[in-house]
Amino acid sequence: MGIIRSGFSFIAGTVFGVYVAQNYNVPNVRKITNTGLLIANHIEETYRKPKKRDGDD
């Protein structure tokens, strides 16, 4: 009984997701994620402490 119930939930979720994607303006999550990662990488490189050199004691 559990596999039928979980299979139904998966199929119903898939059908609902396809309907929403076709009928509404859903943003591209991959593009948003990549933009956020680029901004985070830029901020990290800008504010990172300089590395210690071997001769600087």
C-alpha distance matrix in Angstrom:
0.0 3.8 5.6 5.4 6.3 8.8 10.0 10.8 12.6 14.5 15.6 16.6 18.5 20.2 21.3 22.7 24.5 26.1 27.2 28.7 30.4 32.0 33.2 34.3 36.6 34.3 36.4 36.1 34.5 35.8 39.4 39.2 38.0 40.8 43.4 42.4 42.6 46.0 47.3 46.1 47.7 50.9 51.0 50.4 53.2 55.6 55.3 54.8 57.5 59.9 59.5 62.0 64.5 65.9 69.5 68.8 69.2
3.8 0.0 3.8 5.5 5.1 6.1 8.4 9.9 10.6 12.2 14.2 15.3 16.5 18.3 20.0 21.1 22.4 24.4 25.8 26.9 28.4 30.4 31.7 32.4 34.5 31.9 33.7 33.3 31.5 32.8 36.3 36.1 34.7 37.5 40.1 39.0 39.1 42.6 43.8 42.5 44.1 47.4 47.4 46.7 49.6 51.9 51.6 51.1 53.7 56.1 55.7 58.3 60.8 62.2 65.8 65.0 65.4
5.6 3.8 0.0 3.8 5.5 5.2 5.8 8.4 9.8 10.4 12.0 14.0 15.2 16.3 18.1 19.7 20.8 22.4 24.2 25.6 26.7 28.5 30.2 31.1 33.1 30.5 32.3 31.6 30.0 31.0 34.6 34.7 33.3 35.9 38.7 37.8 37.8 41.2 42.7 41.5 42.9 46.2 46.6 45.9 48.5 51.0 50.9 50.3 53.1 55.3 54.8 57.5 59.9 61.3 64.9 64.3 64.8
5.4 5.5 3.8 0.0 3.8 5.6 5.0 6.1 8.6 9.9 10.5 12.0 14.1 15.3 16.3 18.1 19.8 21.1 22.4 24.2 25.6 27.0 28.5 29.7 32.1 29.9 32.0 31.7 30.4 31.7 35.1 35.3 34.3 36.9 39.5 38.9 39.2 42.4 43.9 43.0 44.6 47.7 48.1 47.7 50.3 52.6 52.7 52.3 55.2 57.5 57.2 60.0 62.4 64.0 67.5 66.9 67.5
6.3 5.1 5.5 3.8 0.0 3.8 5.5 5.2 6.3 8.8 10.1 10.6 12.3 14.3 15.5 16.5 18.3 20.2 21.2 22.5 24.3 26.0 27.1 28.0 30.4 28.1 30.3 30.2 28.8 30.4 33.8 33.6 32.7 35.6 38.0 37.1 37.6 41.0 42.1 41.2 43.0 46.0 46.2 45.9 48.7 50.9 50.8 50.6 53.4 55.9 55.8 58.6 61.2 62.8 66.3 65.5 66.0
8.8 6.1 5.2 5.6 3.8 0.0 3.8 5.4 5.1 6.2 8.7 9.9 10.5 12.3 14.3 15.3 16.4 18.4 20.0 21.0 22.4 24.4 25.8 26.5 28.5 25.9 27.7 27.4 25.8 27.2 30.6 30.5 29.4 32.2 34.7 33.8 34.1 37.5 38.8 37.8 39.4 42.6 42.8 42.4 45.2 47.4 47.3 47.1 49.9 52.3 52.2 55.0 57.5 59.2 62.7 61.9 62.5
10.0 8.4 5.8 5.0 5.5 3.8 0.0 3.8 5.4 5.1 6.2 8.5 9.9 10.6 12.3 14.2 15.3 16.6 18.4 20.0 21.1 22.7 24.4 25.5 27.6 25.2 27.3 26.7 25.5 26.7 30.2 30.5 29.5 32.1 34.7 34.2 34.5 37.7 39.2 38.5 40.0 43.1 43.6 43.3 45.9 48.2 48.4 48.2 51.2 53.4 53.2 56.1 58.5 60.2 63.7 63.0 63.9
10.8 9.9 8.4 6.1 5.2 5.4 3.8 0.0 3.8 5.4 5.2 6.0 8.4 9.8 10.5 12.1 14.0 15.4 16.4 18.2 19.8 21.2 22.5 23.8 26.2 24.2 26.7 26.6 25.7 27.4 30.6 30.7 30.2 32.9 35.3 34.8 35.5 38.6 39.9 39.4 41.2 44.0 44.5 44.5 47.2 49.2 49.5 49.5 52.6 55.0 55.0 58.0 60.5 62.4 65.8 65.0 65.8
12.6 10.6 9.8 8.6 6.3 5.1 5.4 3.8 0.0 3.8 5.6 5.2 6.0 8.5 10.0 10.5 12.0 14.2 15.3 16.3 18.1 20.0 21.1 21.8 24.0 21.8 24.0 24.1 22.9 24.8 28.0 27.8 27.2 30.2 32.4 31.7 32.5 35.7 36.8 36.2 38.1 41.0 41.2 41.3 44.1 46.0 46.1 46.3 49.3 51.8 52.0 55.0 57.6 59.6 62.9 62.0 62.8
14.5 12.2 10.4 9.9 8.8 6.2 5.1 5.4 3.8 0.0 3.8 5.5 5.2 6.2 8.7 9.9 10.5 12.3 14.3 15.4 16.4 18.4 20.1 20.8 22.7 20.2 22.2 21.8 20.6 22.1 25.4 25.6 24.9 27.6 30.0 29.6 30.2 33.3 34.7 34.2 35.8 38.7 39.3 39.3 41.8 44.0 44.3 44.3 47.4 49.7 49.8 52.9 55.3 57.3 60.7 59.8 60.8
15.6 14.2 12.0 10.5 10.1 8.7 6.2 5.2 5.6 3.8 0.0 3.8 5.4 5.1 6.2 8.5 9.8 10.6 12.3 14.3 15.3 16.6 18.4 19.8 22.0 20.1 22.5 22.2 21.7 23.2 26.3 26.8 26.5 29.0 31.4 31.4 32.1 34.9 36.5 36.3 37.9 40.6 41.4 41.6 44.0 46.1 46.6 46.8 50.0 52.2 52.4 55.6 58.0 60.0 63.3 62.5 63.7
16.6 15.3 14.0 12.0 10.6 9.9 8.5 6.0 5.2 5.5 3.8 0.0 3.8 5.5 5.2 6.1 8.6 10.0 10.6 12.3 14.2 15.6 16.6 17.9 20.5 18.7 21.5 21.9 21.5 23.5 26.4 26.5 26.6 29.3 31.3 31.1 32.3 35.2 36.3 36.2 38.2 40.7 41.3 41.7 44.3 46.1 46.6 47.0 50.3 52.7 53.1 56.3 58.8 61.0 64.3 63.3 64.3
18.5 16.5 15.2 14.1 12.3 10.5 9.9 8.4 6.0 5.2 5.4 3.8 0.0 3.8 5.5 5.1 6.0 8.6 9.9 10.5 12.1 14.2 15.4 16.0 18.1 15.9 18.3 18.6 17.9 20.0 22.9 22.8 22.8 25.7 27.6 27.4 28.6 31.4 32.5 32.4 34.4 37.0 37.4 37.9 40.5 42.3 42.8 43.2 46.5 48.9 49.4 52.6 55.2 57.4 60.6 59.6 60.7
20.2 18.3 16.3 15.3 14.3 12.3 10.6 9.8 8.5 6.2 5.1 5.5 3.8 0.0 3.8 5.4 5.1 6.2 8.6 9.9 10.5 12.3 14.3 15.3 17.2 15.1 17.5 17.2 17.0 18.6 21.5 22.1 22.1 24.6 26.8 27.0 28.0 30.6 32.1 32.2 33.9 36.4 37.2 37.7 40.0 42.0 42.7 43.1 46.5 48.7 49.1 52.4 54.8 57.0 60.2 59.3 60.6
21.3 20.0 18.1 16.3 15.5 14.3 12.3 10.5 10.0 8.7 6.2 5.2 5.5 3.8 0.0 3.8 5.4 5.2 6.2 8.7 10.0 10.7 12.3 14.1 16.7 15.3 18.3 18.6 19.0 20.9 23.4 24.0 24.6 27.0 28.8 29.3 30.6 33.0 34.3 34.8 36.6 38.8 39.7 40.5 42.8 44.5 45.4 45.9 49.4 51.6 52.2 55.6 57.9 60.3 63.4 62.5 63.9
22.7 21.1 19.7 18.1 16.5 15.3 14.2 12.1 10.5 9.9 8.5 6.1 5.1 5.4 3.8 0.0 3.8 5.5 5.1 6.2 8.6 10.0 10.7 11.7 14.5 13.1 16.3 17.2 17.5 20.0 22.3 22.3 23.1 25.9 27.3 27.5 29.2 31.7 32.6 33.1 35.2 37.3 37.9 38.9 41.4 42.8 43.6 44.4 47.9 50.2 51.0 54.4 57.0 59.4 62.5 61.3 62.6
24.5 22.4 20.8 19.8 18.3 16.4 15.3 14.0 12.0 10.5 9.8 8.6 6.0 5.1 5.4 3.8 0.0 3.8 5.4 5.2 6.1 8.6 10.1 10.4 12.3 10.3 13.1 13.6 13.9 16.2 18.5 18.8 19.6 22.2 23.7 24.1 25.7 28.1 29.2 29.7 31.7 33.8 34.6 35.5 37.8 39.4 40.3 41.0 44.6 46.8 47.6 51.1 53.5 56.0 59.0 58.0 59.4
26.1 24.4 22.4 21.1 20.2 18.4 16.6 15.4 14.2 12.3 10.6 10.0 8.6 6.2 5.2 5.5 3.8 0.0 3.8 5.5 5.1 6.1 8.6 10.1 12.2 10.9 13.8 14.1 15.2 17.1 19.1 20.0 21.1 23.2 24.8 25.7 27.2 29.2 30.6 31.5 33.2 35.2 36.3 37.3 39.4 41.0 42.2 42.9 46.5 48.6 49.4 52.9 55.2 57.7 60.7 59.7 61.3
27.2 25.8 24.2 22.4 21.2 20.0 18.4 16.4 15.3 14.3 12.3 10.6 9.9 8.6 6.2 5.1 5.4 3.8 0.0 3.8 5.5 5.3 6.1 8.3 11.3 11.0 14.6 15.7 17.1 19.5 21.1 21.6 23.1 25.4 26.6 27.4 29.3 31.3 32.3 33.3 35.3 37.0 38.0 39.3 41.4 42.8 43.9 44.9 48.5 50.8 51.7 55.3 57.7 60.3 63.2 62.1 63.7
28.7 26.9 25.6 24.2 22.5 21.0 20.0 18.2 16.3 15.4 14.3 12.3 10.5 9.9 8.7 6.2 5.2 5.5 3.8 0.0 3.8 5.5 5.3 5.6 8.3 7.7 11.4 13.1 14.3 17.2 18.6 18.6 20.3 22.8 23.7 24.3 26.5 28.5 29.2 30.3 32.5 34.1 34.8 36.3 38.5 39.7 40.7 41.9 45.6 47.9 49.0 52.6 55.1 57.8 60.6 59.4 60.9
30.4 28.4 26.7 25.6 24.3 22.4 21.1 19.8 18.1 16.4 15.3 14.2 12.1 10.5 10.0 8.6 6.1 5.1 5.5 3.8 0.0 3.8 5.8 5.8 7.1 6.1 9.3 10.3 12.1 14.5 15.7 16.4 18.2 20.3 21.3 22.4 24.3 26.0 27.1 28.4 30.3 31.8 33.0 34.4 36.4 37.6 39.0 40.1 43.8 45.9 47.0 50.6 52.9 55.6 58.5 57.3 59.0
32.0 30.4 28.5 27.0 26.0 24.4 22.7 21.2 20.0 18.4 16.6 15.6 14.2 12.3 10.7 10.0 8.6 6.1 5.3 5.5 3.8 0.0 3.8 6.0 8.0 8.7 11.9 13.0 15.4 17.5 18.3 19.3 21.4 23.1 24.0 25.4 27.4 28.8 30.0 31.5 33.3 34.7 36.0 37.5 39.3 40.5 42.0 43.2 47.0 48.9 50.1 53.8 56.0 58.7 61.5 60.4 62.3
33.2 31.7 30.2 28.5 27.1 25.8 24.4 22.5 21.1 20.1 18.4 16.6 15.4 14.3 12.3 10.7 10.1 8.6 6.1 5.3 5.8 3.8 0.0 3.8 7.0 8.8 12.5 14.5 16.8 19.5 19.9 20.3 22.8 24.8 25.1 26.4 28.8 30.2 30.9 32.5 34.6 35.7 36.8 38.6 40.5 41.4 42.8 44.3 48.0 50.2 51.5 55.2 57.6 60.4 63.1 61.8 63.6
34.3 32.4 31.1 29.7 28.0 26.5 25.5 23.8 21.8 20.8 19.8 17.9 16.0 15.3 14.1 11.7 10.4 10.1 8.3 5.6 5.8 6.0 3.8 0.0 3.8 5.8 9.4 12.1 14.3 17.3 17.5 17.4 20.0 22.2 22.2 23.3 26.0 27.3 27.7 29.4 31.7 32.7 33.5 35.5 37.5 38.2 39.5 41.2 44.9 47.1 48.6 52.3 54.7 57.7 60.3 58.9 60.6
36.6 34.5 33.1 32.1 30.4 28.5 27.6 26.2 24.0 22.7 22.0 20.5 18.1 17.2 16.7 14.5 12.3 12.2 11.3 8.3 7.1 8.0 7.0 3.8 0.0 3.8 6.5 9.4 12.0 14.9 14.4 14.4 17.4 19.3 19.0 20.3 23.1 24.1 24.5 26.4 28.6 29.4 30.3 32.5 34.3 34.9 36.4 38.1 41.9 44.0 45.6 49.3 51.7 54.8 57.3 55.8 57.7
34.3 31.9 30.5 29.9 28.1 25.9 25.2 24.2 21.8 20.2 20.1 18.7 15.9 15.1 15.3 13.1 10.3 10.9 11.0 7.7 6.1 8.7 8.8 5.8 3.8 0.0 3.8 6.6 8.6 11.7 11.9 11.7 14.2 16.5 16.6 17.6 20.2 21.6 22.2 23.7 25.9 27.1 28.0 29.8 31.8 32.7 34.0 35.5 39.2 41.4 42.9 46.5 49.0 51.9 54.5 53.1 54.9
36.4 33.7 32.3 32.0 30.3 27.7 27.3 26.7 24.0 22.2 22.5 21.5 18.3 17.5 18.3 16.3 13.1 13.8 14.6 11.4 9.3 11.9 12.5 9.4 6.5 3.8 0.0 3.8 6.0 8.9 8.4 8.0 10.9 12.9 12.8 14.0 16.6 17.9 18.4 20.2 22.3 23.3 24.3 26.2 28.1 29.0 30.4 31.9 35.7 37.8 39.3 43.0 45.4 48.4 50.9 49.5 51.4
36.1 33.3 31.6 31.7 30.2 27.4 26.7 26.6 24.1 21.8 22.2 21.9 18.6 17.2 18.6 17.2 13.6 14.1 15.7 13.1 10.3 13.0 14.5 12.1 9.4 6.6 3.8 0.0 3.8 5.6 5.5 6.5 8.8 10.3 11.0 12.7 14.6 15.9 17.1 18.7 20.4 21.7 23.2 24.7 26.4 27.6 29.3 30.4 34.2 36.0 37.3 41.0 43.2 46.1 48.8 47.6 49.5
34.5 31.5 30.0 30.4 28.8 25.8 25.5 25.7 22.9 20.6 21.7 21.5 17.9 17.0 19.0 17.5 13.9 15.2 17.1 14.3 12.1 15.4 16.8 14.3 12.0 8.6 6.0 3.8 0.0 3.8 5.5 5.1 6.1 8.6 9.9 10.5 12.2 14.3 15.5 16.4 18.2 20.0 21.2 22.4 24.4 25.8 27.1 28.0 31.7 33.8 34.9 38.5 40.9 43.7 46.4 45.2 47.0
35.8 32.8 31.0 31.7 30.4 27.2 26.7 27.4 24.8 22.1 23.2 23.5 20.0 18.6 20.9 20.0 16.2 17.1 19.5 17.2 14.5 17.5 19.5 17.3 14.9 11.7 8.9 5.6 3.8 0.0 3.8 5.5 5.1 6.1 8.6 9.9 10.5 12.3 14.3 15.3 16.4 18.4 20.0 20.9 22.5 24.4 25.9 26.5 30.2 31.9 32.8 36.5 38.6 41.3 44.1 43.2 45.0
39.4 36.3 34.6 35.1 33.8 30.6 30.2 30.6 28.0 25.4 26.3 26.4 22.9 21.5 23.4 22.3 18.5 19.1 21.1 18.6 15.7 18.3 19.9 17.5 14.4 11.9 8.4 5.5 5.5 3.8 0.0 3.8 5.4 5.2 6.2 8.7 10.0 10.7 12.5 14.3 15.4 16.7 18.6 20.0 21.3 22.7 24.6 25.6 29.4 31.0 32.3 36.0 38.1 41.0 43.6 42.5 44.6
39.2 36.1 34.7 35.3 33.6 30.5 30.5 30.7 27.8 25.6 26.8 26.5 22.8 22.1 24.0 22.3 18.8 20.0 21.6 18.6 16.4 19.3 20.3 17.4 14.4 11.7 8.0 6.5 5.1 5.5 3.8 0.0 3.8 5.5 5.2 6.2 8.7 10.0 10.7 12.3 14.3 15.5 16.7 18.4 20.2 21.3 22.8 24.1 27.8 29.8 31.3 35.0 37.4 40.4 42.9 41.6 43.4
38.0 34.7 33.3 34.3 32.7 29.4 29.5 30.2 27.2 24.9 26.5 26.6 22.8 22.1 24.6 23.1 19.6 21.1 23.1 20.3 18.2 21.4 22.8 20.0 17.4 14.2 10.9 8.8 6.1 5.1 5.4 3.8 0.0 3.8 5.4 5.1 6.2 8.7 10.0 10.5 12.2 14.3 15.4 16.4 18.4 20.0 21.2 22.0 25.7 27.7 28.8 32.5 34.9 37.7 40.4 39.2 40.9
40.8 37.5 35.9 36.9 35.6 32.2 32.1 32.9 30.2 27.6 29.0 29.3 25.7 24.6 27.0 25.9 22.2 23.2 25.4 22.8 20.3 23.1 24.8 22.2 19.3 16.5 12.9 10.3 8.6 6.1 5.2 5.5 3.8 0.0 3.8 5.4 5.1 6.2 8.7 9.9 10.5 12.3 14.3 15.2 16.5 18.4 20.2 20.8 24.5 26.1 27.2 30.9 33.0 35.9 38.5 37.5 39.5
43.4 40.1 38.7 39.5 38.0 34.7 34.7 35.3 32.4 30.0 31.4 31.3 27.6 26.8 28.8 27.3 23.7 24.8 26.6 23.7 21.3 24.0 25.1 22.2 19.0 16.6 12.8 11.0 9.9 8.6 6.2 5.2 5.4 3.8 0.0 3.8 5.5 5.2 6.3 8.7 9.9 10.7 12.5 14.3 15.6 16.7 18.6 19.9 23.7 25.4 27.0 30.7 32.9 36.1 38.4 37.1 39.2
42.4 39.0 37.8 38.9 37.1 33.8 34.2 34.8 31.7 29.6 31.4 31.1 27.4 27.0 29.3 27.5 24.1 25.7 27.4 24.3 22.4 25.4 26.4 23.3 20.3 17.6 14.0 12.7 10.5 9.9 8.7 6.2 5.1 5.4 3.8 0.0 3.8 5.5 5.2 6.1 8.6 9.9 10.6 12.2 14.3 15.4 16.6 17.9 21.7 23.8 25.4 29.1 31.6 34.7 37.1 35.6 37.4
42.6 39.1 37.8 39.2 37.6 34.1 34.5 35.5 32.5 30.2 32.1 32.3 28.6 28.0 30.6 29.2 25.7 27.2 29.3 26.5 24.3 27.4 28.8 26.0 23.1 20.2 16.6 14.6 12.2 10.5 10.0 8.7 6.2 5.1 5.5 3.8 0.0 3.8 5.4 5.0 6.0 8.5 9.9 10.4 12.2 14.1 15.5 16.0 19.7 21.6 22.7 26.4 28.8 31.7 34.3 33.1 34.9
46.0 42.6 41.2 42.4 41.0 37.5 37.7 38.6 35.7 33.3 34.9 35.2 31.4 30.6 33.0 31.7 28.1 29.2 31.3 28.5 26.0 28.8 30.2 27.3 24.1 21.6 17.9 15.9 14.3 12.3 10.7 10.0 8.7 6.2 5.2 5.5 3.8 0.0 3.8 5.5 5.1 6.2 8.7 9.9 10.7 12.3 14.4 15.3 19.0 20.5 21.9 25.7 27.8 31.0 33.3 32.1 34.3
47.3 43.8 42.7 43.9 42.1 38.8 39.2 39.9 36.8 34.7 36.5 36.3 32.5 32.1 34.3 32.6 29.2 30.6 32.3 29.2 27.1 30.0 30.9 27.7 24.5 22.2 18.4 17.1 15.5 14.3 12.5 10.7 10.0 8.7 6.3 5.2 5.4 3.8 0.0 3.8 5.4 5.1 6.2 8.6 10.0 10.6 12.4 14.1 17.8 19.7 21.7 25.4 27.8 31.2 33.3 31.6 33.7
46.1 42.5 41.5 43.0 41.2 37.8 38.5 39.4 36.2 34.2 36.3 36.2 32.4 32.2 34.8 33.1 29.7 31.5 33.3 30.3 28.4 31.5 32.5 29.4 26.4 23.7 20.2 18.7 16.4 15.3 14.3 12.3 10.5 9.9 8.7 6.1 5.0 5.5 3.8 0.0 3.8 5.4 5.1 6.1 8.7 9.9 10.7 11.8 15.5 17.8 19.5 23.1 25.8 29.0 31.3 29.6 31.3
47.7 44.1 42.9 44.6 43.0 39.4 40.0 41.2 38.1 35.8 37.9 38.2 34.4 33.9 36.6 35.2 31.7 33.2 35.3 32.5 30.3 33.3 34.6 31.7 28.6 25.9 22.3 20.4 18.2 16.4 15.4 14.3 12.2 10.5 9.9 8.6 6.0 5.1 5.4 3.8 0.0 3.8 5.5 5.1 6.2 8.6 10.2 10.4 14.1 15.7 17.1 20.8 23.1 26.3 28.7 27.3 29.3
50.9 47.4 46.2 47.7 46.0 42.6 43.1 44.0 41.0 38.7 40.6 40.7 37.0 36.4 38.8 37.3 33.8 35.2 37.0 34.1 31.8 34.7 35.7 32.7 29.4 27.1 23.3 21.7 20.0 18.4 16.7 15.5 14.3 12.3 10.7 9.9 8.5 6.2 5.1 5.4 3.8 0.0 3.8 5.5 5.3 6.1 8.8 10.0 13.7 15.1 17.2 20.9 23.1 26.5 28.5 26.9 29.1
51.0 47.4 46.6 48.1 46.2 42.8 43.6 44.5 41.2 39.3 41.4 41.3 37.4 37.2 39.7 37.9 34.6 36.3 38.0 34.8 33.0 36.0 36.8 33.5 30.3 28.0 24.3 23.2 21.2 20.0 18.6 16.7 15.4 14.3 12.5 10.6 9.9 8.7 6.2 5.1 5.5 3.8 0.0 3.8 5.5 5.1 6.2 8.3 11.9 14.1 16.6 20.1 22.8 26.2 28.1 26.1 28.0
50.4 46.7 45.9 47.7 45.9 42.4 43.3 44.5 41.3 39.3 41.6 41.7 37.9 37.7 40.5 38.9 35.5 37.3 39.3 36.3 34.4 37.5 38.6 35.5 32.5 29.8 26.2 24.7 22.4 20.9 20.0 18.4 16.4 15.2 14.3 12.2 10.4 9.9 8.6 6.1 5.1 5.5 3.8 0.0 3.8 5.5 5.5 5.7 9.5 11.7 13.6 17.2 19.9 23.2 25.4 23.5 25.3
53.2 49.6 48.5 50.3 48.7 45.2 45.9 47.2 44.1 41.8 44.0 44.3 40.5 40.0 42.8 41.4 37.8 39.4 41.4 38.5 36.4 39.3 40.5 37.5 34.3 31.8 28.1 26.4 24.4 22.5 21.3 20.2 18.4 16.5 15.6 14.3 12.2 10.7 10.0 8.7 6.2 5.3 5.5 3.8 0.0 3.8 5.7 5.4 8.8 9.9 11.9 15.6 17.9 21.3 23.3 21.7 23.9
55.6 51.9 51.0 52.6 50.9 47.4 48.2 49.2 46.0 44.0 46.1 46.1 42.3 42.0 44.5 42.8 39.4 41.0 42.8 39.7 37.6 40.5 41.4 38.2 34.9 32.7 29.0 27.6 25.8 24.4 22.7 21.3 20.0 18.4 16.7 15.4 14.1 12.3 10.6 9.9 8.6 6.1 5.1 5.5 3.8 0.0 3.8 5.9 8.9 10.2 13.2 16.6 18.9 22.6 24.0 22.0 24.2
55.3 51.6 50.9 52.7 50.8 47.3 48.4 49.5 46.1 44.3 46.6 46.6 42.8 42.7 45.4 43.6 40.3 42.2 43.9 40.7 39.0 42.0 42.8 39.5 36.4 34.0 30.4 29.3 27.1 25.9 24.6 22.8 21.2 20.2 18.6 16.6 15.5 14.4 12.4 10.7 10.2 8.8 6.2 5.5 5.7 3.8 0.0 3.8 6.5 9.0 12.1 15.2 18.1 21.6 23.1 20.7 22.4
54.8 51.1 50.3 52.3 50.6 47.1 48.2 49.5 46.3 44.3 46.8 47.0 43.2 43.1 45.9 44.4 41.0 42.9 44.9 41.9 40.1 43.2 44.3 41.2 38.1 35.5 31.9 30.4 28.0 26.5 25.6 24.1 22.0 20.8 19.9 17.9 16.0 15.3 14.1 11.8 10.4 10.0 8.3 5.7 5.4 5.9 3.8 0.0 3.8 6.3 8.8 12.0 15.0 18.4 20.3 18.1 19.8
57.5 53.7 53.1 55.2 53.4 49.9 51.2 52.6 49.3 47.4 50.0 50.3 46.5 46.5 49.4 47.9 44.6 46.5 48.5 45.6 43.8 47.0 48.0 44.9 41.9 39.2 35.7 34.2 31.7 30.2 29.4 27.8 25.7 24.5 23.7 21.7 19.7 19.0 17.8 15.5 14.1 13.7 11.9 9.5 8.8 8.9 6.5 3.8 0.0 3.8 6.4 9.0 12.2 15.6 17.2 14.7 16.1
59.9 56.1 55.3 57.5 55.9 52.3 53.4 55.0 51.8 49.7 52.2 52.7 48.9 48.7 51.6 50.2 46.8 48.6 50.8 47.9 45.9 48.9 50.2 47.1 44.0 41.4 37.8 36.0 33.8 31.9 31.0 29.8 27.7 26.1 25.4 23.8 21.6 20.5 19.7 17.8 15.7 15.1 14.1 11.7 9.9 10.2 9.0 6.3 3.8 0.0 3.8 6.5 9.1 12.7 14.1 12.0 14.1
59.5 55.7 54.8 57.2 55.8 52.2 53.2 55.0 52.0 49.8 52.4 53.1 49.4 49.1 52.2 51.0 47.6 49.4 51.7 49.0 47.0 50.1 51.5 48.6 45.6 42.9 39.3 37.3 34.9 32.8 32.3 31.3 28.8 27.2 27.0 25.4 22.7 21.9 21.7 19.5 17.1 17.2 16.6 13.6 11.9 13.2 12.1 8.8 6.4 3.8 0.0 3.8 6.4 9.7 11.8 10.4 12.5
62.0 58.3 57.5 60.0 58.6 55.0 56.1 58.0 55.0 52.9 55.6 56.3 52.6 52.4 55.6 54.4 51.1 52.9 55.3 52.6 50.6 53.8 55.2 52.3 49.3 46.5 43.0 41.0 38.5 36.5 36.0 35.0 32.5 30.9 30.7 29.1 26.4 25.7 25.4 23.1 20.8 20.9 20.1 17.2 15.6 16.6 15.2 12.0 9.0 6.5 3.8 0.0 3.8 6.6 8.6 7.0 8.7
64.5 60.8 59.9 62.4 61.2 57.5 58.5 60.5 57.6 55.3 58.0 58.8 55.2 54.8 57.9 57.0 53.5 55.2 57.7 55.1 52.9 56.0 57.6 54.7 51.7 49.0 45.4 43.2 40.9 38.6 38.1 37.4 34.9 33.0 32.9 31.6 28.8 27.8 27.8 25.8 23.1 23.1 22.8 19.9 17.9 18.9 18.1 15.0 12.2 9.1 6.4 3.8 0.0 3.8 5.6 5.4 8.2
65.9 62.2 61.3 64.0 62.8 59.2 60.2 62.4 59.6 57.3 60.0 61.0 57.4 57.0 60.3 59.4 56.0 57.7 60.3 57.8 55.6 58.7 60.4 57.7 54.8 51.9 48.4 46.1 43.7 41.3 41.0 40.4 37.7 35.9 36.1 34.7 31.7 31.0 31.2 29.0 26.3 26.5 26.2 23.2 21.3 22.6 21.6 18.4 15.6 12.7 9.7 6.6 3.8 0.0 3.8 5.7 7.4
69.5 65.8 64.9 67.5 66.3 62.7 63.7 65.8 62.9 60.7 63.3 64.3 60.6 60.2 63.4 62.5 59.0 60.7 63.2 60.6 58.5 61.5 63.1 60.3 57.3 54.5 50.9 48.8 46.4 44.1 43.6 42.9 40.4 38.5 38.4 37.1 34.3 33.3 33.3 31.3 28.7 28.5 28.1 25.4 23.3 24.0 23.1 20.3 17.2 14.1 11.8 8.6 5.6 3.8 0.0 3.8 6.1
68.8 65.0 64.3 66.9 65.5 61.9 63.0 65.0 62.0 59.8 62.5 63.3 59.6 59.3 62.5 61.3 58.0 59.7 62.1 59.4 57.3 60.4 61.8 58.9 55.8 53.1 49.5 47.6 45.2 43.2 42.5 41.6 39.2 37.5 37.1 35.6 33.1 32.1 31.6 29.6 27.3 26.9 26.1 23.5 21.7 22.0 20.7 18.1 14.7 12.0 10.4 7.0 5.4 5.7 3.8 0.0 3.8
69.2 65.4 64.8 67.5 66.0 62.5 63.9 65.8 62.8 60.8 63.7 64.3 60.7 60.6 63.9 62.6 59.4 61.3 63.7 60.9 59.0 62.3 63.6 60.6 57.7 54.9 51.4 49.5 47.0 45.0 44.6 43.4 40.9 39.5 39.2 37.4 34.9 34.3 33.7 31.3 29.3 29.1 28.0 25.3 23.9 24.2 22.4 19.8 16.1 14.1 12.5 8.7 8.2 7.4 6.1 3.8 0.0
